[in-house]
């Protein structure tokens, strides 16, 4: 992410702060998330584009000099192990290099997985009341 910048007020402002080629990638990631989670709400958290669902964080993404960071990734989940193995990762983080094709299908699958997690969590919370 760029340094010495003011915090964006929304995802449009965030995306507009990058060069055109990066803007295209960020917008496509945004649309991929919206398609996979149509009920999610957009916001900015930690100066990053963020999607929430039922009051819980779903996913974040951010552009950096050489990659797109995507959070939280289901690290350790067998369902995604093979597909995520080709990307540098950390605790709950995936890095998609800007000089390689962005795995939009993988992003969609992860978002759908996170939607299921969030909905199950919301349902479990509702039963405890």
Backbone as a printed PyTorch tensor [residue, N CA C, xyz], in Angstrom:
tensor([[[  0.8520,  -1.1630,   0.0000],
         [  0.0000,   0.0000,   0.0000],
         [  0.9000,   1.2290,   0.0000]],

        [[  0.3860,   2.3280,  -0.4900],
         [  1.1410,   3.5640,  -0.5520],
         [  1.3120,   4.1350,   0.8520]],

        [[  2.4340,   4.7960,   1.0800],
         [  2.6470,   5.4190,   2.3780],
         [  2.2780,   6.8910,   2.3130]],

        [[  2.1270,   7.5030,   3.4640],
         [  1.8000,   8.9230,   3.5700],
         [  0.5290,   9.2990,   2.8260]],

        [[ -0.4330,   8.4370,   2.8390],
         [ -1.6990,   8.7690,   2.2020],
         [ -2.7700,   8.8690,   3.2750]],

        [[ -3.7850,   9.6320,   2.9900],
         [ -4.8950,   9.7040,   3.9290],
         [ -5.7430,   8.4490,   3.7610]],

        [[ -6.4140,   8.0620,   4.8180],
         [ -7.2420,   6.8640,   4.7720],
         [ -8.4000,   7.0770,   3.8000]],

        [[ -8.6450,   6.1280,   2.9260],
         [ -9.7720,   6.2600,   1.9940],
         [-11.0970,   6.1520,   2.7490]],

        [[-12.1010,   6.8280,   2.2520],
         [-13.4280,   6.7840,   2.8640],
         [-14.2470,   5.6000,   2.3870]],

        [[-13.9040,   5.0720,   1.2140],
         [-14.6460,   3.9380,   0.6570],
         [-13.7600,   3.1910,  -0.3410]],

        [[-14.2660,   2.1010,  -0.8440],
         [-13.4680,   1.2680,  -1.7500],
         [-13.1900,   1.9830,  -3.0630]],

        [[-14.1320,   2.7850,  -3.5420],
         [-13.8860,   3.5440,  -4.7730],
         [-12.6610,   4.4420,  -4.6310]],

        [[-12.5640,   5.1550,  -3.5160],
         [-11.4060,   6.0280,  -3.2750],
         [-10.1220,   5.2160,  -3.1840]],

        [[-10.1940,   4.0800,  -2.5130],
         [ -9.0170,   3.2150,  -2.3810],
         [ -8.5120,   2.7990,  -3.7620]],

        [[ -9.4030,   2.2690,  -4.5690],
         [ -9.0190,   1.7810,  -5.8980],
         [ -8.4810,   2.9230,  -6.7620]],

        [[ -9.1130,   4.0860,  -6.6860],
         [ -8.7050,   5.2350,  -7.5070],
         [ -7.3040,   5.7270,  -7.1790]],

        [[ -6.7630,   5.3530,  -6.0320],
         [ -5.4400,   5.8380,  -5.6370],
         [ -4.2880,   5.0620,  -6.2760]],

        [[ -4.6070,   4.0640,  -7.0990],
         [ -3.5750,   3.2350,  -7.7240],
         [ -3.5120,   3.4640,  -9.2250]],

        [[ -2.4020,   3.0530,  -9.8610],
         [ -2.2950,   3.1590, -11.3260],
         [ -3.4040,   2.3520, -12.0110]],

        [[ -3.7120,   2.7180, -13.2320],
         [ -4.8200,   2.1010, -13.9680],
         [ -4.7580,   0.5770, -14.0420]],

        [[ -3.5660,   0.0240, -14.2730],
         [ -3.4700,  -1.4370, -14.3930],
         [ -3.8190,  -2.1260, -13.0730]],

        [[ -3.4160,  -1.5390, -11.9580],
         [ -3.7410,  -2.1000, -10.6380],
         [ -5.2170,  -1.8590, -10.3250]],

        [[ -5.7410,  -0.7020, -10.7290],
         [ -7.1590,  -0.4130, -10.5230],
         [ -8.0350,  -1.5000, -11.1700]],

        [[ -7.6620,  -1.9120, -12.3650],
         [ -8.4330,  -2.9450, -13.0660],
         [ -8.4600,  -4.2470, -12.2750]],

        [[ -7.3120,  -4.6370, -11.7360],
         [ -7.2260,  -5.8610, -10.9390],
         [ -8.0600,  -5.7230,  -9.6680]],

        [[ -7.9040,  -4.6010,  -8.9780],
         [ -8.6540,  -4.3870,  -7.7350],
         [-10.1590,  -4.3900,  -7.9740]],

        [[-10.5830,  -3.7680,  -9.0560],
         [-12.0110,  -3.7230,  -9.3640],
         [-12.5320,  -5.1280,  -9.6900]],

        [[-11.7290,  -5.9170, -10.3810],
         [-12.1580,  -7.2770, -10.7050],
         [-12.2190,  -8.1400,  -9.4400]],

        [[-11.2930,  -7.9480,  -8.5170],
         [-11.3490,  -8.6570,  -7.2310],
         [-12.6180,  -8.2470,  -6.4890]],

        [[-12.8960,  -6.9670,  -6.4740],
         [-14.1010,  -6.4540,  -5.8220],
         [-15.3610,  -7.1120,  -6.4030]],

        [[-15.4490,  -7.1690,  -7.7210],
         [-16.6190,  -7.7660,  -8.3650],
         [-16.6930,  -9.2700,  -8.1190]],

        [[-15.5540,  -9.9260,  -8.0590],
         [-15.5060, -11.3600,  -7.7560],
         [-16.0790, -11.6130,  -6.3640]],

        [[-15.6850, -10.7770,  -5.4160],
         [-16.1960, -10.9040,  -4.0480],
         [-17.6980, -10.6270,  -4.0160]],

        [[-18.1290,  -9.5770,  -4.7070],
         [-19.5610,  -9.2230,  -4.7230],
         [-20.3960, -10.3520,  -5.3340]],

        [[-19.8740, -10.9740,  -6.3950],
         [-20.5920, -12.0910,  -7.0220],
         [-20.6840, -13.2960,  -6.0850]],

        [[-19.6120, -13.5540,  -5.3460],
         [-19.5790, -14.7110,  -4.4460],
         [-20.3390, -14.4570,  -3.1400]],

        [[-20.4850, -13.1900,  -2.7730],
         [-21.1600, -12.8340,  -1.5230],
         [-22.0580, -11.6130,  -1.7560]],

        [[-23.1570, -11.7860,  -2.4880],
         [-23.9920, -10.6380,  -2.8610],
         [-24.5980,  -9.8800,  -1.6780]],

        [[-24.7200, -10.5220,  -0.5230],
         [-25.2840,  -9.8520,   0.6430],
         [-24.2330,  -9.1560,   1.5140]],

        [[-22.9760,  -9.2830,   1.1450],
         [-21.9030,  -8.6530,   1.9240],
         [-21.9340,  -7.1350,   1.7450]],

        [[-21.4690,  -6.4490,   2.7650],
         [-21.3970,  -4.9860,   2.7320],
         [-19.9510,  -4.5480,   2.5970]],

        [[-19.7490,  -3.4690,   1.8550],
         [-18.4130,  -2.9200,   1.6420],
         [-18.1000,  -1.8700,   2.7020]],

        [[-16.8590,  -1.8680,   3.1330],
         [-16.3840,  -0.8370,   4.0470],
         [-14.8650,  -0.7480,   3.9100]],

        [[-14.2770,   0.1320,   4.6880],
         [-12.8190,   0.2220,   4.7860],
         [-12.4670,  -0.0940,   6.2340]],

        [[-11.5260,  -0.9970,   6.4220],
         [-11.0360,  -1.3220,   7.7510],
         [ -9.5330,  -1.5110,   7.6450]],

        [[ -8.7990,  -0.9630,   8.5900],
         [ -7.3380,  -1.0040,   8.5340],
         [ -6.8250,  -0.4170,   7.2160]],

        [[ -7.5440,   0.5720,   6.6950],
         [ -7.2060,   1.2470,   5.4280],
         [ -7.2710,   0.3180,   4.2170]],

        [[ -7.9940,  -0.7850,   4.3440],
         [ -8.1120,  -1.7510,   3.2500],
         [ -9.5800,  -1.9670,   2.8840]],

        [[ -9.8490,  -2.2610,   1.6110],
         [-11.1970,  -2.6710,   1.2360],
         [-11.5800,  -3.9130,   2.0330]],

        [[-12.7640,  -3.8660,   2.6110],
         [-13.2220,  -4.9210,   3.5000],
         [-14.6670,  -5.2520,   3.1780]],

        [[-14.9970,  -6.5130,   3.2660],
         [-16.3790,  -6.9490,   3.1050],
         [-16.8090,  -7.5960,   4.4100]],

        [[-18.0120,  -7.2350,   4.8650],
         [-18.5670,  -7.8120,   6.0840],
         [-19.8780,  -8.5110,   5.7460]],

        [[-20.2420,  -9.4520,   6.5990],
         [-21.4960, -10.1780,   6.4180],
         [-22.0790, -10.4500,   7.7950]],

        [[-23.3070,  -9.9990,   7.9890],
         [-24.0030, -10.1910,   9.2680],
         [-23.1740,  -9.6610,  10.4320]],

        [[-22.5130,  -8.5250,  10.2120],
         [-21.7520,  -7.8720,  11.2720],
         [-20.3700,  -8.4350,  11.5270]],

        [[-19.9460,  -9.4350,  10.7590],
         [-18.6110, -10.0300,  10.9340],
         [-17.7750,  -9.7990,   9.6820]],

        [[-16.4750,  -9.6740,   9.8880],
         [-15.5710,  -9.5110,   8.7520],
         [-15.5780, -10.7710,   7.9000]],

        [[-15.5870, -10.5500,   6.5920],
         [-15.5890, -11.6630,   5.6470],
         [-14.2020, -11.7840,   5.0190]],

        [[-13.8100, -10.7890,   4.2130],
         [-12.4760, -10.7530,   3.6050],
         [-12.0030,  -9.3090,   3.4590]],

        [[-10.6990,  -9.1560,   3.3890],
         [-10.0360,  -7.8880,   3.1080],
         [ -9.1360,  -8.1240,   1.8980]],

        [[ -8.7870,  -7.0520,   1.1910],
         [ -7.7360,  -7.1500,   0.1810],
         [ -7.0070,  -5.8210,   0.1050]],

        [[ -5.7750,  -5.8600,  -0.3680],
         [ -4.9730,  -4.6370,  -0.4410],
         [ -3.9150,  -4.7760,  -1.5220]],

        [[ -3.6120,  -3.6580,  -2.1610],
         [ -2.5700,  -3.6450,  -3.1830],
         [ -1.2610,  -3.1510,  -2.5770]],

        [[ -0.2010,  -3.7820,  -2.9780],
         [  1.1490,  -3.4100,  -2.5650],
         [  1.9860,  -3.2430,  -3.8210]],

        [[  3.2360,  -2.9490,  -3.6500],
         [  4.0970,  -2.6630,  -4.8000],
         [  4.1570,  -3.8230,  -5.7950]],

        [[  4.2670,  -5.0550,  -5.2890],
         [  4.4500,  -6.2010,  -6.1840],
         [  3.3880,  -7.2910,  -6.0560]],

        [[  2.3960,  -7.0780,  -5.1860],
         [  1.3960,  -8.1290,  -5.0020],
         [  0.0740,  -7.5560,  -4.4840]],

        [[ -0.9240,  -8.4180,  -4.4980],
         [ -2.2100,  -8.1460,  -3.8600],
         [ -2.2700,  -9.0560,  -2.6380]],

        [[ -2.5350,  -8.4710,  -1.4920],
         [ -2.7290,  -9.2630,  -0.2800],
         [ -4.2140,  -9.5940,  -0.1430]],

        [[ -4.5060, -10.8020,   0.2550],
         [ -5.8910, -11.2400,   0.4210],
         [ -6.0090, -11.9110,   1.7830]],

        [[ -6.9670, -11.4560,   2.5750],
         [ -7.0990, -11.8940,   3.9650],
         [ -8.5680, -12.1380,   4.3060]],

        [[ -8.9410, -12.9210,   5.2470],
         [ -8.1440, -14.0290,   5.7480],
         [ -8.3030, -15.2260,   4.8290]],

        [[ -7.2270, -15.8640,   4.5770],
         [ -7.2340, -17.0630,   3.7370],
         [ -7.3670, -18.2790,   4.6520]],

        [[ -8.0720, -19.2930,   4.2170],
         [ -8.2570, -20.4840,   5.0510],
         [ -7.0200, -21.3780,   5.0390]],

        [[ -5.9150, -20.8470,   5.5680],
         [ -4.6560, -21.5950,   5.6270],
         [ -4.8800, -22.8470,   6.4740]],

        [[ -4.3710, -23.9580,   6.0090],
         [ -4.5230, -25.2040,   6.7410],
         [ -5.7910, -25.9620,   6.3860]],

        [[ -6.6510, -25.3710,   5.5760],
         [ -7.8860, -26.0400,   5.1750],
         [ -7.5710, -26.9360,   3.9810]],

        [[ -7.8500, -28.2070,   4.1220],
         [ -7.5210, -29.1830,   3.0780],
         [ -8.2060, -28.8660,   1.7540]],

        [[ -9.3850, -28.2540,   1.8060],
         [-10.1490, -27.9330,   0.6010],
         [ -9.3650, -27.0110,  -0.3410]],

        [[ -8.4990, -26.1730,   0.2220],
         [ -7.7790, -25.1810,  -0.5810],
         [ -6.2740, -25.4120,  -0.6310]],

        [[ -5.8020, -26.4090,   0.0640],
         [ -4.3620, -26.6100,   0.2210],
         [ -3.5980, -26.6090,  -1.1000]],

        [[ -4.0670, -27.4100,  -2.0440],
         [ -3.3610, -27.5420,  -3.3190],
         [ -3.3670, -26.2350,  -4.1200]],

        [[ -4.5340, -25.5790,  -4.2070],
         [ -4.6380, -24.3450,  -4.9820],
         [ -3.8270, -23.2030,  -4.3570]],

        [[ -3.7620, -23.1750,  -3.0330],
         [ -3.0630, -22.0750,  -2.3650],
         [ -1.5610, -22.3120,  -2.2810]],

        [[ -1.1280, -23.5400,  -2.4960],
         [  0.2830, -23.8890,  -2.3420],
         [  1.2080, -23.0760,  -3.2460]],

        [[  0.7150, -22.6290,  -4.3800],
         [  1.5710, -21.8970,  -5.3280],
         [  1.7400, -20.4220,  -4.9680]],

        [[  1.0340, -19.9650,  -3.9190],
         [  1.1160, -18.5540,  -3.5240],
         [  1.8020, -18.4230,  -2.1730]],

        [[  2.6180, -17.3940,  -2.0540],
         [  3.2450, -17.1000,  -0.7830],
         [  2.1350, -16.8000,   0.2140]],

        [[  2.2820, -17.3400,   1.3990],
         [  1.2360, -17.1110,   2.3830],
         [  1.8290, -16.9800,   3.7680]],

        [[  1.0240, -16.4360,   4.6350],
         [  1.3670, -16.3240,   6.0380],
         [  0.1390, -16.7110,   6.8180]],

        [[  0.0990, -16.3430,   8.0660],
         [ -1.0460, -16.6730,   8.9050],
         [ -2.2910, -15.9680,   8.3740]],

        [[ -3.1180, -16.7150,   7.6460],
         [ -4.3560, -16.1590,   7.1310],
         [ -4.1990, -15.2000,   5.9670]],

        [[ -3.0420, -15.2260,   5.3090],
         [ -2.7500, -14.2760,   4.2340],
         [ -2.3080, -15.0020,   2.9730]],

        [[ -2.7930, -14.5120,   1.8450],
         [ -2.2880, -14.9720,   0.5550],
         [ -1.7290, -13.7790,  -0.1910]],

        [[ -0.6510, -13.9800,  -0.9120],
         [ -0.0650, -12.9250,  -1.7390],
         [ -0.1440, -13.3500,  -3.1960]],

        [[ -0.8430, -12.5290,  -3.9870],
         [ -0.9560, -12.7920,  -5.4180],
         [ -0.0350, -11.8250,  -6.1480]],

        [[  1.0600, -12.3110,  -6.7530],
         [  1.9920, -11.4270,  -7.4530],
         [  1.3030, -10.6880,  -8.5980]],

        [[  1.6250,  -9.4050,  -8.7260],
         [  1.0260,  -8.5920,  -9.7830],
         [  1.5300,  -8.9740, -11.1730]],

        [[  2.6630,  -9.6700, -11.2410],
         [  3.1990, -10.0540, -12.5460],
         [  2.7200, -11.4390, -13.0020]],

        [[  1.7660, -12.0050, -12.2810],
         [  1.1910, -13.2980, -12.6480],
         [ -0.3360, -13.1520, -12.6840]],

        [[ -1.0310, -14.0620, -13.3640],
         [ -2.4990, -13.9800, -13.3920],
         [ -3.0910, -14.0990, -11.9800]],

        [[ -4.0570, -13.2690, -11.6980],
         [ -4.7330, -13.3040, -10.3980],
         [ -5.7350, -14.4650, -10.4280]],

        [[ -5.7610, -15.3070,  -9.3860],
         [ -6.6440, -16.4820,  -9.3740],
         [ -8.0710, -16.1200,  -8.9120]],

        [[ -8.8290, -15.5000,  -9.7870],
         [-10.1730, -15.0470,  -9.4250],
         [-11.0790, -16.2020,  -9.0130]],

        [[-10.9150, -17.3780,  -9.6260],
         [-11.7230, -18.5460,  -9.2320],
         [-11.4180, -18.9430,  -7.7860]],

        [[-10.1530, -18.9220,  -7.4130],
         [ -9.7650, -19.2510,  -6.0380],
         [-10.3300, -18.2100,  -5.0680]],

        [[-10.2620, -16.9410,  -5.4370],
         [-10.8280, -15.8800,  -4.5940],
         [-12.3150, -16.1430,  -4.3780]],

        [[-13.0260, -16.4770,  -5.4290],
         [-14.4580, -16.7580,  -5.3300],
         [-14.7260, -17.9400,  -4.3930]],

        [[-13.9480, -19.0000,  -4.5220],
         [-14.1240, -20.1790,  -3.6670],
         [-13.8650, -19.8440,  -2.1990]],

        [[-12.8260, -19.0610,  -1.9470],
         [-12.5020, -18.6750,  -0.5730],
         [-13.6170, -17.8150,   0.0110]],

        [[-14.1300, -16.8710,  -0.7750],
         [-15.2110, -16.0120,  -0.2930],
         [-16.4460, -16.8560,   0.0150]],

        [[-16.7860, -17.7820,  -0.8540],
         [-17.9370, -18.6470,  -0.6010],
         [-17.7390, -19.4710,   0.6750]],

        [[-16.5350, -19.9460,   0.8870],
         [-16.1900, -20.6810,   2.1120],
         [-16.3760, -19.7780,   3.3310]],

        [[-15.8720, -18.5530,   3.2480],
         [-15.9840, -17.5960,   4.3650],
         [-17.4440, -17.2210,   4.6190]],

        [[-18.2610, -17.1310,   3.5740],
         [-19.6970, -16.8620,   3.7500],
         [-20.3210, -17.9920,   4.5740]],

        [[-20.0260, -19.2280,   4.2070],
         [-20.5690, -20.3720,   4.9550],
         [-20.1290, -20.3180,   6.4190]],

        [[-18.8580, -19.9950,   6.6440],
         [-18.3500, -19.8740,   8.0170],
         [-19.0960, -18.7850,   8.7890]],

        [[-19.2290, -17.6090,   8.1750],
         [-19.8860, -16.4880,   8.8500],
         [-21.3500, -16.7860,   9.1410]],

        [[-22.0490, -17.3800,   8.1830],
         [-23.4580, -17.6920,   8.3930],
         [-23.6320, -18.7340,   9.4990]],

        [[-22.7680, -19.7360,   9.5260],
         [-22.8320, -20.7480,  10.5800],
         [-22.5570, -20.1130,  11.9500]],

        [[-21.5900, -19.2170,  12.0060],
         [-21.2600, -18.5180,  13.2410],
         [-22.4340, -17.6540,  13.7020]],

        [[-23.0500, -16.9410,  12.7550],
         [-24.2010, -16.0830,  13.0770],
         [-25.3670, -16.9290,  13.5710]],

        [[-25.5700, -18.0870,  12.9470],
         [-26.6680, -18.9670,  13.3570],
         [-26.3970, -19.5260,  14.7500]],

        [[-25.1680, -19.9200,  15.0100],
         [-24.8110, -20.4460,  16.3230],
         [-25.0000, -19.3880,  17.4120]],

        [[-24.6370, -18.1530,  17.1120],
         [-24.8280, -17.0550,  18.0590],
         [-26.2990, -16.8560,  18.3620]],

        [[-27.1280, -16.9380,  17.3280],
         [-28.5730, -16.7550,  17.4880],
         [-29.1980, -17.8310,  18.3650]],

        [[-28.6820, -19.0460,  18.3130],
         [-29.2190, -20.1490,  19.1060],
         [-28.8650, -20.0110,  20.5900]],

        [[-27.7590, -19.3160,  20.8790],
         [-27.3080, -19.1690,  22.2700],
         [-28.1690, -18.1760,  23.0440]],

        [[-28.8940, -17.3210,  22.3430],
         [-29.6810, -16.2760,  23.0260],
         [-30.9090, -16.8310,  23.6800]]])
